Amino acid sequence: MKRLRNPRTGVEQGDVTVFSDFEEGGEMWTGTGPRVRRQPVAFSTPYASPPAVHVSVSLWDMATTAPIRAELVAESITCDGFEVVFRTWADSRAARLRAAWLAIGELPHADDWDVD
């Protein structure tokens, strides 16, 4: 995790393989219709509140015999982590996908205290 001069702001990034279905004939490569794959990601240090998370494609291996239809999003974002979610549909064929991610948010601080 990168810490900015403000000790309350944390920036963390990573790269995660979401799936690799080509070699084993997985459903993203051989299937049709709506398909989804989820990959959980845990932050190295929990945030004080759920951070902003950005995901992007870092490796995209798709068949070109049909239109490429896909969605890549971050879902279920918590202080501890999130899920990278890839969706495709119809006759699109995805062999493999890797996603890069970036989280920016508020970190806990030693001066924080709870009145409960």
N, C-alpha and C positions, 0 to 999 in steps of 0.2 A: 504494500500500500504506500502511495506517495502522500506525504503530509505537506500542506502548504504552510506558509508562515503563520497563518491563523491555525492554531492547534485543533480547532473544531471542524475543519474541513478535510475530508479524506477523499482521495482519488485512487481507485483501484481498477486494473484492467487485466484481461486475460483472453485466452483463445481456447475453445472447447470443441471437440468433435461431437457433432449432434448425431450423426449416423454414418455408416458405411455399408450399404446394402448390395453393392454390385457383385462382390465375390461370392456371397452366400445366397443370392437371389431373394433378398428381403423385400417386404411389401412396398417400400418406396420405389424400388426398381421394377418389380414385376406386377404390382397391383394397379388397380384403377379405382376411380371414385375418390371420395374424401379420405385423406390419410393425414395423420398427425404424429409427430415425434417430439417428446419433451426431454430436455437434458437439464437436471438440477445443477446449480452453481452455488457454492458456499463462499462467502467473503472471508478473507483471512482474519479480519477483525470486525465484530458487529458494529453497525452504525447506530446512532442514537435514535434515528427515525428512518423510515424507508428512504433510500437514496433515489436519485434519478438514474435510470439505467438505459444505456443505448446499446443496441446490438447491430452488427453488420456482417455480411458474408465475407469470410476470409478464404474459403475454398468452396467452389461451386462446380460440381460435376453432374451435368444434366444431359439427357439425350436430346437431340435436335430433331427427331423424327415426328414430334408432336409439339404443340405450343408449350412454352414454359410458363406454368402457373404456380406461383408460390407466395407464401407470406412468412416472414421471420419477425418475431416479436419477443419482448420480455414480458413475462406474466408472473403472477404470484410473488411480487416483490415485497420482501420483508427486511428487517434490520439485519438478518443473518444470511440472506441469499435470495435467489430468484430462479425461475425456469426459463431457459431458452426454448421457444416453441416454433417449430417449422410445420407449416401446413401446405399441402398440395391437393389437387383434385383433378377430376376427369382423367385423361390419358397421359398426363405429364409423368415423366420418368426421371427420378432423381437417384443417381448412383451413390453420391456421398455429399456431405455438407459439413463444413467447419464454420463456427461463428466467433467473431471477435466481439468483446463486450467492454464497456466502460461504465463505471459507477462513480457518481459524485454525490456526496452528502455530508450531513453533520455527524461528527464523531462524539462519543461520550468524553467528558472531561473530568479531571480529578476534582474540580470544584463543584460538580453537579451533586445534588442531594435531593432525596425524595422525602416529602413531608408525610407520607402515608403512615 
